[in-house]
Amino acid sequence: KILKDWIFAKKMTQRVTDINVGDRFKELSTNWNKSMTQWKHLQMQWKDPAKRKVMIKKKEDKLKKEAEEKSKEEGKEEAVEPEKVEEVDFDAIDIEGVEDISDL
């Protein structure tokens, strides 16, 4: 028992210098870094009022185009009113339910 405890203590305090990062970690790390740079870029655009208006306009155009395509698929020729982009109350959002952070 004493020898077993001594070996365990040595294993816990011994320095390991030949550990390498695995391929999976490298892949996940690069994906995370790409996501972070995209989020920071979107955040910087959102902070600039002129760029914010452009982003909101693009979002509204995208929603309008999707609504038109949906109405064409259903065979309706009436003009369908797309959803308006609203200001989001971030305090009321359930953080567990958000699928895409850049699509709020």
A tleap script that builds the chain and sets N, CA, C and O, in Angstrom:
source leaprc.protein.ff14SB
mol = sequence {
  NLYS ILE LEU LYS ASP TRP ILE PHE ALA LYS
  LYS MET THR GLN ARG VAL THR ASP ILE ASN
  VAL GLY ASP ARG PHE LYS GLU LEU SER THR
  ASN TRP ASN LYS SER MET THR GLN TRP LYS
  HIE LEU GLN MET GLN TRP LYS ASP PRO ALA
  LYS ARG LYS VAL MET ILE LYS LYS LYS GLU
  ASP LYS LEU LYS LYS GLU ALA GLU GLU LYS
  SER LYS GLU GLU GLY LYS GLU GLU ALA VAL
  GLU PRO GLU LYS VAL GLU GLU VAL ASP PHE
  ASP ALA ILE ASP ILE GLU GLY VAL GLU ASP
  ILE SER ASP CLEU
}
set mol.1.N position { 0.822 -1.190 0.000 }
set mol.1.CA position { 0.000 0.000 0.000 }
set mol.1.C position { 0.867 1.255 0.000 }
set mol.1.O position { 0.540 2.227 -0.680 }
set mol.2.N position { 1.958 1.251 0.745 }
set mol.2.CA position { 2.835 2.417 0.798 }
set mol.2.C position { 3.475 2.654 -0.563 }
set mol.2.O position { 3.570 3.794 -1.016 }
set mol.3.N position { 3.913 1.585 -1.213 }
set mol.3.CA position { 4.503 1.707 -2.541 }
set mol.3.C position { 3.469 2.237 -3.546 }
set mol.3.O position { 3.793 3.063 -4.399 }
set mol.4.N position { 2.244 1.762 -3.438 }
set mol.4.CA position { 1.174 2.197 -4.342 }
set mol.4.C position { 0.888 3.686 -4.153 }
set mol.4.O position { 0.707 4.408 -5.133 }
set mol.5.N position { 0.845 4.144 -2.923 }
set mol.5.CA position { 0.619 5.566 -2.647 }
set mol.5.C position { 1.779 6.413 -3.159 }
set mol.5.O position { 1.563 7.497 -3.701 }
set mol.6.N position { 3.016 5.923 -2.990 }
set mol.6.CA position { 4.193 6.658 -3.451 }
set mol.6.C position { 4.182 6.789 -4.975 }
set mol.6.O position { 4.493 7.853 -5.511 }
set mol.7.N position { 3.820 5.691 -5.682 }
set mol.7.CA position { 3.748 5.721 -7.149 }
set mol.7.C position { 2.662 6.693 -7.601 }
set mol.7.O position { 2.861 7.451 -8.550 }
set mol.8.N position { 1.525 6.672 -6.929 }
set mol.8.CA position { 0.431 7.579 -7.269 }
set mol.8.C position { 0.859 9.029 -7.065 }
set mol.8.O position { 0.568 9.881 -7.905 }
set mol.9.N position { 1.539 9.318 -5.971 }
set mol.9.CA position { 2.013 10.670 -5.696 }
set mol.9.C position { 3.024 11.114 -6.749 }
set mol.9.O position { 2.998 12.268 -7.177 }
set mol.10.N position { 3.899 10.233 -7.165 }
set mol.10.CA position { 4.867 10.560 -8.213 }
set mol.10.C position { 4.169 10.862 -9.539 }
set mol.10.O position { 4.534 11.801 -10.247 }
set mol.11.N position { 3.168 10.058 -9.860 }
set mol.11.CA position { 2.437 10.279 -11.109 }
set mol.11.C position { 1.711 11.628 -11.094 }
set mol.11.O position { 1.599 12.287 -12.128 }
set mol.12.N position { 1.227 12.027 -9.939 }
set mol.12.CA position { 0.496 13.282 -9.828 }
set mol.12.C position { 1.427 14.499 -9.924 }
set mol.12.O position { 1.001 15.567 -10.365 }
set mol.13.N position { 2.678 14.346 -9.520 }
set mol.13.CA position { 3.588 15.494 -9.500 }
set mol.13.C position { 4.615 15.482 -10.617 }
set mol.13.O position { 5.352 16.455 -10.776 }
set mol.14.N position { 4.684 14.423 -11.386 }
set mol.14.CA position { 5.683 14.320 -12.444 }
set mol.14.C position { 5.284 15.188 -13.635 }
set mol.14.O position { 4.113 15.233 -14.012 }
set mol.15.N position { 6.242 15.862 -14.213 }
set mol.15.CA position { 6.002 16.736 -15.360 }
set mol.15.C position { 5.935 15.907 -16.644 }
set mol.15.O position { 6.768 15.032 -16.884 }
set mol.16.N position { 4.915 16.209 -17.468 }
set mol.16.CA position { 4.746 15.511 -18.742 }
set mol.16.C position { 5.026 16.519 -19.852 }
set mol.16.O position { 4.322 17.520 -19.982 }
set mol.17.N position { 6.060 16.248 -20.651 }
set mol.17.CA position { 6.465 17.211 -21.679 }
set mol.17.C position { 6.146 16.752 -23.093 }
set mol.17.O position { 6.288 17.525 -24.041 }
set mol.18.N position { 5.721 15.520 -23.247 }
set mol.18.CA position { 5.511 15.012 -24.607 }
set mol.18.C position { 4.033 14.905 -24.990 }
set mol.18.O position { 3.666 14.071 -25.817 }
set mol.19.N position { 3.190 15.741 -24.393 }
set mol.19.CA position { 1.767 15.735 -24.747 }
set mol.19.C position { 1.570 16.653 -25.955 }
set mol.19.O position { 2.070 17.778 -25.973 }
set mol.20.N position { 0.846 16.173 -26.954 }
set mol.20.CA position { 0.546 16.946 -28.161 }
set mol.20.C position { -0.956 17.151 -28.286 }
set mol.20.O position { -1.755 16.342 -27.814 }
set mol.21.N position { -1.312 18.235 -28.923 }
set mol.21.CA position { -2.715 18.539 -29.166 }
set mol.21.C position { -3.217 17.645 -30.289 }
set mol.21.O position { -2.535 17.460 -31.298 }
set mol.22.N position { -4.436 17.080 -30.107 }
set mol.22.CA position { -5.002 16.187 -31.112 }
set mol.22.C position { -5.613 16.934 -32.284 }
set mol.22.O position { -5.833 18.144 -32.223 }
set mol.23.N position { -5.883 16.195 -33.348 }
set mol.23.CA position { -6.468 16.779 -34.558 }
set mol.23.C position { -7.874 17.314 -34.301 }
set mol.23.O position { -8.246 18.372 -34.810 }
set mol.24.N position { -8.647 16.583 -33.516 }
set mol.24.CA position { -10.021 17.009 -33.245 }
set mol.24.C position { -10.028 18.350 -32.501 }
set mol.24.O position { -10.817 19.239 -32.818 }
set mol.25.N position { -9.149 18.484 -31.519 }
set mol.25.CA position { -9.066 19.752 -30.793 }
set mol.25.C position { -8.663 20.889 -31.723 }
set mol.25.O position { -9.214 21.986 -31.634 }
set mol.26.N position { -7.712 20.639 -32.610 }
set mol.26.CA position { -7.281 21.670 -33.552 }
set mol.26.C position { -8.448 22.112 -34.432 }
set mol.26.O position { -8.636 23.303 -34.683 }
set mol.27.N position { -9.233 21.128 -34.898 }
set mol.27.CA position { -10.386 21.436 -35.750 }
set mol.27.C position { -11.427 22.249 -34.987 }
set mol.27.O position { -11.939 23.245 -35.498 }
set mol.28.N position { -11.740 21.823 -33.767 }
set mol.28.CA position { -12.711 22.551 -32.963 }
set mol.28.C position { -12.210 23.948 -32.607 }
set mol.28.O position { -12.988 24.901 -32.564 }
set mol.29.N position { -10.934 24.060 -32.357 }
set mol.29.CA position { -10.349 25.357 -32.014 }
set mol.29.C position { -10.432 26.322 -33.197 }
set mol.29.O position { -10.778 27.490 -33.018 }
set mol.30.N position { -10.121 25.846 -34.398 }
set mol.30.CA position { -10.200 26.725 -35.569 }
set mol.30.C position { -11.646 27.129 -35.851 }
set mol.30.O position { -11.904 28.275 -36.219 }
set mol.31.N position { -12.596 26.199 -35.681 }
set mol.31.CA position { -14.006 26.538 -35.876 }
set mol.31.C position { -14.453 27.582 -34.861 }
set mol.31.O position { -15.175 28.518 -35.207 }
set mol.32.N position { -14.026 27.426 -33.607 }
set mol.32.CA position { -14.386 28.380 -32.561 }
set mol.32.C position { -13.792 29.751 -32.872 }
set mol.32.O position { -14.474 30.767 -32.733 }
set mol.33.N position { -12.542 29.787 -33.288 }
set mol.33.CA position { -11.905 31.069 -33.603 }
set mol.33.C position { -12.575 31.758 -34.782 }
set mol.33.O position { -12.712 32.981 -34.786 }
set mol.34.N position { -12.998 30.982 -35.789 }
set mol.34.CA position { -13.720 31.571 -36.922 }
set mol.34.C position { -15.047 32.161 -36.467 }
set mol.34.O position { -15.413 33.264 -36.874 }
set mol.35.N position { -15.771 31.424 -35.621 }
set mol.35.CA position { -17.047 31.920 -35.104 }
set mol.35.C position { -16.852 33.192 -34.292 }
set mol.35.O position { -17.627 34.140 -34.419 }
set mol.36.N position { -15.825 33.214 -33.464 }
set mol.36.CA position { -15.564 34.399 -32.641 }
set mol.36.C position { -15.252 35.614 -33.508 }
set mol.36.O position { -15.729 36.712 -33.221 }
set mol.37.N position { -14.462 35.437 -34.562 }
set mol.37.CA position { -14.141 36.576 -35.422 }
set mol.37.C position { -15.391 37.066 -36.161 }
set mol.37.O position { -15.567 38.269 -36.354 }
set mol.38.N position { -16.255 36.136 -36.571 }
set mol.38.CA position { -17.504 36.536 -37.223 }
set mol.38.C position { -18.389 37.307 -36.253 }
set mol.38.O position { -18.971 38.326 -36.624 }
set mol.39.N position { -18.498 36.836 -35.020 }
set mol.39.CA position { -19.336 37.509 -34.027 }
set mol.39.C position { -18.786 38.890 -33.694 }
set mol.39.O position { -19.548 39.847 -33.552 }
set mol.40.N position { -17.470 38.996 -33.569 }
set mol.40.CA position { -16.869 40.302 -33.284 }
set mol.40.C position { -17.094 41.263 -34.447 }
set mol.40.O position { -17.346 42.450 -34.242 }
set mol.41.N position { -17.001 40.738 -35.674 }
set mol.41.CA position { -17.244 41.566 -36.853 }
set mol.41.C position { -18.699 42.050 -36.874 }
set mol.41.O position { -18.955 43.223 -37.145 }
set mol.42.N position { -19.633 41.171 -36.596 }
set mol.42.CA position { -21.044 41.559 -36.553 }
set mol.42.C position { -21.303 42.561 -35.428 }
set mol.42.O position { -22.095 43.489 -35.587 }
set mol.43.N position { -20.640 42.370 -34.305 }
set mol.43.CA position { -20.812 43.289 -33.188 }
set mol.43.C position { -20.309 44.683 -33.547 }
set mol.43.O position { -20.954 45.683 -33.230 }
set mol.44.N position { -19.164 44.747 -34.206 }
set mol.44.CA position { -18.626 46.042 -34.604 }
set mol.44.C position { -19.537 46.727 -35.630 }
set mol.44.O position { -19.710 47.945 -35.602 }
set mol.45.N position { -20.116 45.930 -36.536 }
set mol.45.CA position { -21.055 46.505 -37.503 }
set mol.45.C position { -22.307 47.003 -36.794 }
set mol.45.O position { -22.852 48.044 -37.159 }
set mol.46.N position { -22.761 46.277 -35.797 }
set mol.46.CA position { -23.991 46.642 -35.103 }
set mol.46.C position { -23.790 47.913 -34.273 }
set mol.46.O position { -24.731 48.684 -34.088 }
set mol.47.N position { -22.581 48.133 -33.776 }
set mol.47.CA position { -22.310 49.328 -32.980 }
set mol.47.C position { -22.304 50.591 -33.832 }
set mol.47.O position { -22.609 51.671 -33.327 }
set mol.48.N position { -21.965 50.476 -35.106 }
set mol.48.CA position { -21.947 51.628 -36.006 }
set mol.48.C position { -23.374 51.861 -36.519 }
set mol.48.O position { -23.931 50.984 -37.180 }
set mol.49.N position { -23.980 53.022 -36.229 }
set mol.49.CA position { -25.379 53.257 -36.625 }
set mol.49.C position { -25.633 53.158 -38.129 }
set mol.49.O position { -26.685 52.667 -38.539 }
set mol.50.N position { -24.703 53.610 -38.947 }
set mol.50.CA position { -24.899 53.550 -40.396 }
set mol.50.C position { -24.900 52.101 -40.871 }
set mol.50.O position { -25.737 51.704 -41.681 }
set mol.51.N position { -23.958 51.321 -40.362 }
set mol.51.CA position { -23.895 49.914 -40.750 }
set mol.51.C position { -25.075 49.138 -40.185 }
set mol.51.O position { -25.531 48.170 -40.795 }
set mol.52.N position { -25.580 49.559 -39.006 }
set mol.52.CA position { -26.738 48.894 -38.423 }
set mol.52.C position { -27.955 49.047 -39.337 }
set mol.52.O position { -28.707 48.095 -39.544 }
set mol.53.N position { -28.139 50.247 -39.878 }
set mol.53.CA position { -29.271 50.475 -40.784 }
set mol.53.C position { -29.150 49.593 -42.022 }
set mol.53.O position { -30.145 49.048 -42.500 }
set mol.54.N position { -27.930 49.453 -42.541 }
set mol.54.CA position { -27.706 48.611 -43.719 }
set mol.54.C position { -28.024 47.153 -43.385 }
set mol.54.O position { -28.650 46.454 -44.182 }
set mol.55.N position { -27.593 46.698 -42.210 }
set mol.55.CA position { -27.867 45.317 -41.803 }
set mol.55.C position { -29.363 45.064 -41.668 }
set mol.55.O position { -29.864 44.025 -42.098 }
set mol.56.N position { -30.077 46.019 -41.068 }
set mol.56.CA position { -31.526 45.875 -40.905 }
set mol.56.C position { -32.210 45.879 -42.263 }
set mol.56.O position { -33.146 45.111 -42.487 }
set mol.57.N position { -31.753 46.736 -43.173 }
set mol.57.CA position { -32.327 46.785 -44.525 }
set mol.57.C position { -32.110 45.465 -45.257 }
set mol.57.O position { -33.020 44.966 -45.919 }
set mol.58.N position { -30.900 44.892 -45.141 }
set mol.58.CA position { -30.632 43.602 -45.782 }
set mol.58.C position { -31.539 42.523 -45.213 }
set mol.58.O position { -32.051 41.683 -45.953 }
set mol.59.N position { -31.739 42.544 -43.903 }
set mol.59.CA position { -32.581 41.545 -43.246 }
set mol.59.C position { -34.032 41.689 -43.730 }
set mol.59.O position { -34.701 40.693 -44.005 }
set mol.60.N position { -34.507 42.932 -43.830 }
set mol.60.CA position { -35.873 43.155 -44.314 }
set mol.60.C position { -36.028 42.716 -45.762 }
set mol.60.O position { -37.044 42.123 -46.125 }
set mol.61.N position { -35.030 43.001 -46.594 }
set mol.61.CA position { -35.071 42.571 -47.995 }
set mol.61.C position { -35.094 41.043 -48.096 }
set mol.61.O position { -35.818 40.473 -48.913 }
set mol.62.N position { -34.306 40.406 -47.269 }
set mol.62.CA position { -34.265 38.944 -47.262 }
set mol.62.C position { -35.627 38.370 -46.857 }
set mol.62.O position { -36.113 37.424 -47.476 }
set mol.63.N position { -36.236 38.940 -45.821 }
set mol.63.CA position { -37.554 38.471 -45.387 }
set mol.63.C position { -38.613 38.724 -46.461 }
set mol.63.O position { -39.507 37.904 -46.664 }
set mol.64.N position { -38.505 39.863 -47.144 }
set mol.64.CA position { -39.449 40.187 -48.213 }
set mol.64.C position { -39.317 39.194 -49.363 }
set mol.64.O position { -40.318 38.717 -49.897 }
set mol.65.N position { -38.084 38.887 -49.740 }
set mol.65.CA position { -37.832 37.944 -50.825 }
set mol.65.C position { -38.357 36.549 -50.464 }
set mol.65.O position { -38.971 35.878 -51.294 }
set mol.66.N position { -38.111 36.119 -49.219 }
set mol.66.CA position { -38.615 34.818 -48.778 }
set mol.66.C position { -40.136 34.774 -48.787 }
set mol.66.O position { -40.725 33.757 -49.153 }
set mol.67.N position { -40.779 35.874 -48.385 }
set mol.67.CA position { -42.239 35.933 -48.386 }
set mol.67.C position { -42.782 35.864 -49.813 }
set mol.67.O position { -43.794 35.208 -50.061 }
set mol.68.N position { -42.108 36.543 -50.758 }
set mol.68.CA position { -42.540 36.496 -52.156 }
set mol.68.C position { -42.395 35.086 -52.729 }
set mol.68.O position { -43.282 34.602 -53.432 }
set mol.69.N position { -41.271 34.431 -52.426 }
set mol.69.CA position { -41.067 33.059 -52.910 }
set mol.69.C position { -42.100 32.110 -52.321 }
set mol.69.O position { -42.592 31.210 -53.002 }
set mol.70.N position { -42.421 32.317 -51.063 }
set mol.70.CA position { -43.411 31.459 -50.405 }
set mol.70.C position { -44.791 31.653 -51.033 }
set mol.70.O position { -45.535 30.690 -51.221 }
set mol.71.N position { -45.128 32.904 -51.357 }
set mol.71.CA position { -46.429 33.160 -51.965 }
set mol.71.C position { -46.486 32.602 -53.389 }
set mol.71.O position { -47.546 32.159 -53.833 }
set mol.72.N position { -45.366 32.617 -54.105 }
set mol.72.CA position { -45.335 32.045 -55.449 }
set mol.72.C position { -45.499 30.533 -55.401 }
set mol.72.O position { -46.160 29.947 -56.259 }
set mol.73.N position { -44.901 29.908 -54.406 }
set mol.73.CA position { -45.026 28.459 -54.261 }
set mol.73.C position { -46.467 28.056 -53.949 }
set mol.73.O position { -46.940 27.011 -54.397 }
set mol.74.N position { -47.155 28.893 -53.179 }
set mol.74.CA position { -48.536 28.586 -52.825 }
set mol.74.C position { -49.501 28.965 -53.939 }
set mol.74.O position { -50.676 28.605 -53.876 }
set mol.75.N position { -49.042 29.672 -54.941 }
set mol.75.CA position { -49.876 30.035 -56.083 }
set mol.75.C position { -50.661 31.316 -55.882 }
set mol.75.O position { -51.533 31.636 -56.689 }
set mol.76.N position { -50.377 32.036 -54.851 }
set mol.76.CA position { -51.075 33.294 -54.606 }
set mol.76.C position { -50.361 34.405 -55.360 }
set mol.76.O position { -49.132 34.455 -55.424 }
set mol.77.N position { -51.168 35.292 -55.927 }
set mol.77.CA position { -50.578 36.418 -56.624 }
set mol.77.C position { -50.722 37.701 -55.828 }
set mol.77.O position { -50.300 38.768 -56.274 }
set mol.78.N position { -51.319 37.596 -54.645 }
set mol.78.CA position { -51.468 38.765 -53.794 }
set mol.78.C position { -50.121 39.122 -53.187 }
set mol.78.O position { -49.260 38.265 -52.994 }
set mol.79.N position { -49.961 40.377 -52.898 }
set mol.79.CA position { -48.720 40.821 -52.261 }
set mol.79.C position { -48.758 40.408 -50.794 }
set mol.79.O position { -49.669 40.772 -50.049 }
set mol.80.N position { -47.768 39.655 -50.407 }
set mol.80.CA position { -47.679 39.216 -49.020 }
set mol.80.C position { -46.767 40.174 -48.277 }
set mol.80.O position { -45.660 40.484 -48.718 }
set mol.81.N position { -47.263 40.632 -47.139 }
set mol.81.CA position { -46.475 41.577 -46.335 }
set mol.81.C position { -45.443 40.811 -45.511 }
set mol.81.O position { -45.813 39.980 -44.681 }
set mol.82.N position { -44.155 41.078 -45.728 }
set mol.82.CA position { -43.125 40.378 -44.957 }
set mol.82.C position { -43.095 40.867 -43.514 }
set mol.82.O position { -43.616 41.936 -43.196 }
set mol.83.N position { -42.491 40.087 -42.667 }
set mol.83.CA position { -42.339 40.472 -41.278 }
set mol.83.C position { -41.365 41.640 -41.178 }
set mol.83.O position { -40.403 41.736 -41.940 }
set mol.84.N position { -41.631 42.507 -40.237 }
set mol.84.CA position { -40.730 43.630 -40.004 }
set mol.84.C position { -39.670 43.206 -39.002 }
set mol.84.O position { -39.931 42.410 -38.100 }
set mol.85.N position { -38.483 43.744 -39.171 }
set mol.85.CA position { -37.403 43.482 -38.226 }
set mol.85.C position { -37.634 44.382 -37.024 }
set mol.85.O position { -37.718 45.604 -37.154 }
set mol.86.N position { -37.734 43.770 -35.859 }
set mol.86.CA position { -38.036 44.513 -34.646 }
set mol.86.C position { -36.809 44.618 -33.762 }
set mol.86.O position { -35.865 43.839 -33.886 }
set mol.87.N position { -36.838 45.588 -32.875 }
set mol.87.CA position { -35.794 45.669 -31.864 }
set mol.87.C position { -36.007 44.523 -30.888 }
set mol.87.O position { -37.142 44.195 -30.545 }
set mol.88.N position { -34.931 43.926 -30.448 }
set mol.88.CA position { -34.999 42.750 -29.599 }
set mol.88.C position { -34.732 43.151 -28.155 }
set mol.88.O position { -33.784 43.880 -27.864 }
set mol.89.N position { -35.588 42.658 -27.247 }
set mol.89.CA position { -35.358 42.845 -25.820 }
set mol.89.C position { -34.478 41.695 -25.348 }
set mol.89.O position { -34.961 40.585 -25.124 }
set mol.90.N position { -33.196 41.964 -25.199 }
set mol.90.CA position { -32.241 40.907 -24.887 }
set mol.90.C position { -32.417 40.349 -23.477 }
set mol.90.O position { -31.986 39.231 -23.196 }
set mol.91.N position { -33.042 41.114 -22.593 }
set mol.91.CA position { -33.281 40.611 -21.235 }
set mol.91.C position { -34.370 39.542 -21.218 }
set mol.91.O position { -34.396 38.703 -20.317 }
set mol.92.N position { -35.265 39.561 -22.201 }
set mol.92.CA position { -36.382 38.618 -22.229 }
set mol.92.C position { -36.070 37.349 -23.014 }
set mol.92.O position { -36.904 36.445 -23.070 }
set mol.93.N position { -34.884 37.262 -23.622 }
set mol.93.CA position { -34.542 36.103 -24.443 }
set mol.93.C position { -34.064 34.957 -23.572 }
set mol.93.O position { -33.260 35.147 -22.660 }
set mol.94.N position { -34.568 33.763 -23.864 }
set mol.94.CA position { -34.107 32.553 -23.197 }
set mol.94.C position { -32.811 32.118 -23.863 }
set mol.94.O position { -32.818 31.739 -25.035 }
set mol.95.N position { -31.710 32.165 -23.145 }
set mol.95.CA position { -30.412 31.883 -23.756 }
set mol.95.C position { -30.264 30.429 -24.157 }
set mol.95.O position { -29.456 30.112 -25.030 }
set mol.96.N position { -31.018 29.546 -23.545 }
set mol.96.CA position { -30.945 28.133 -23.901 }
set mol.96.C position { -31.677 27.846 -25.206 }
set mol.96.O position { -31.397 26.835 -25.850 }
set mol.97.N position { -32.604 28.703 -25.612 }
set mol.97.CA position { -33.423 28.466 -26.789 }
set mol.97.C position { -32.885 29.096 -28.061 }
set mol.97.O position { -33.466 28.899 -29.128 }
set mol.98.N position { -31.803 29.841 -27.985 }
set mol.98.CA position { -31.252 30.523 -29.152 }
set mol.98.C position { -30.440 29.533 -29.981 }
set mol.98.O position { -29.501 28.913 -29.481 }
set mol.99.N position { -30.813 29.392 -31.260 }
set mol.99.CA position { -30.097 28.473 -32.141 }
set mol.99.C position { -28.942 29.165 -32.851 }
set mol.99.O position { -27.843 28.615 -32.923 }
set mol.100.N position { -29.178 30.363 -33.375 }
set mol.100.CA position { -28.139 31.096 -34.092 }
set mol.100.C position { -28.024 32.473 -33.460 }
set mol.100.O position { -28.953 33.277 -33.532 }
set mol.101.N position { -26.899 32.739 -32.850 }
set mol.101.CA position { -26.719 33.989 -32.109 }
set mol.101.C position { -26.729 35.210 -33.020 }
set mol.101.O position { -27.079 36.303 -32.575 }
set mol.102.N position { -26.359 35.050 -34.263 }
set mol.102.CA position { -26.310 36.197 -35.170 }
set mol.102.C position { -27.641 36.449 -35.860 }
set mol.102.O position { -27.732 37.339 -36.706 }
set mol.103.N position { -28.677 35.685 -35.520 }
set mol.103.CA position { -29.985 35.846 -36.148 }
set mol.103.C position { -31.037 36.216 -35.110 }
set mol.103.O position { -32.103 35.602 -35.049 }
set mol.104.N position { -30.734 37.213 -34.302 }
set mol.104.CA position { -31.702 37.681 -33.321 }
set mol.104.C position { -32.378 38.874 -33.894 }
set mol.104.O position { -33.249 39.459 -33.250 }
savepdb mol mol.pdb
quit
